[in-house]
Amino acid sequence: MKRIYIGNLAHDATEERVEAAFASFGFVESVSIVRNRHTGESWGYGFVEMANDAEAGEAIAGLNGTRIDGSTVRVEEARSQAPRVRRFPGGGDSHGRGWRR
């Protein structure tokens, strides 16, 4: 599975429209647009996961520099394949404990 970064997304872009653009290159596992947790507004970037590495490479080559929802997007392989870590507001952990010395 290949994780793809998509930057310079329009603030009104939706996961469905991004998925439609990538689906023309192959099967899309997931799409997530990063949003401000308080306002719900897009931060202008997101990630797409595709199961087939060859199809993902074609999508990167085919979509980089094209327009999605009126904005010219930057598409490239995500730099880190590391699993995402859940973060909690204000730092600390899920029990409300802050950083310890």
C-alpha positions in Angstrom: 0.0 0.0 0.0 1.3 3.4 -0.9 0.5 6.6 1.0 0.3 9.8 -1.2 0.5 13.4 0.0 -1.8 15.9 -1.8 -1.1 19.6 -1.1 -2.6 22.9 -2.1 -6.1 21.6 -2.0 -9.0 24.0 -2.3 -10.5 24.8 1.1 -13.9 23.4 -0.1 -12.4 20.2 -1.5 -14.2 17.0 -0.4 -12.9 13.5 0.1 -15.4 12.3 -2.5 -14.0 14.6 -5.2 -10.4 13.8 -4.4 -11.2 10.1 -4.4 -12.9 10.5 -7.9 -9.7 12.1 -9.3 -7.5 9.3 -7.9 -9.9 6.5 -8.8 -9.3 7.0 -12.5 -5.8 5.5 -11.8 -6.9 2.6 -9.7 -8.5 1.4 -6.4 -8.4 4.0 -3.6 -8.2 2.6 -0.1 -8.8 5.8 1.7 -8.8 9.6 1.5 -8.4 12.0 4.4 -8.3 15.7 4.2 -6.6 17.3 7.2 -9.0 19.7 8.9 -8.9 22.2 11.7 -10.5 20.3 14.6 -12.3 23.4 15.9 -13.7 24.9 12.6 -13.7 21.9 10.4 -12.0 23.9 7.6 -9.5 22.2 5.4 -5.8 23.0 6.1 -5.2 22.6 2.3 -3.6 19.1 2.3 -4.5 15.5 2.8 -3.5 11.9 2.2 -4.6 9.2 -0.2 -3.9 5.5 0.2 -3.8 3.2 -2.8 -3.4 -0.5 -2.6 -1.4 -1.0 -5.8 2.1 0.8 -5.9 2.1 0.9 -9.7 -1.3 2.6 -9.8 -0.2 5.0 -7.1 2.8 5.9 -9.1 0.7 6.6 -12.1 -1.7 8.7 -10.0 1.2 10.8 -8.7 2.6 11.4 -12.2 -0.8 12.0 -13.7 -2.3 14.3 -11.1 0.7 16.4 -9.9 0.3 19.9 -11.2 -3.3 19.4 -12.3 -6.4 21.2 -11.0 -8.8 19.6 -8.5 -11.7 21.8 -7.4 -10.1 24.9 -9.0 -6.8 24.6 -7.3 -3.5 23.3 -8.8 -2.4 20.5 -6.5 0.9 19.1 -5.6 0.9 15.3 -5.5 3.9 13.2 -4.2 4.6 10.1 -2.2 4.1 10.8 1.5 7.5 11.2 3.2 6.7 8.9 6.1 5.0 5.6 6.1 5.1 5.5 9.9 1.7 4.9 11.6 0.0 8.0 12.7 0.0 8.8 16.4 -3.1 10.1 18.1 -2.6 13.5 19.7 -4.6 14.9 22.5 -5.5 18.6 22.9 -3.1 20.4 25.2 -0.4 17.7 25.0 -0.2 14.9 27.5 -2.1 11.6 27.2 -5.6 10.4 27.1 -5.9 10.7 30.9 -5.3 14.4 30.9 -1.8 14.1 32.2 0.6 16.7 30.9 4.3 16.3 30.2 6.4 15.1 33.2 10.0 16.0 33.9 
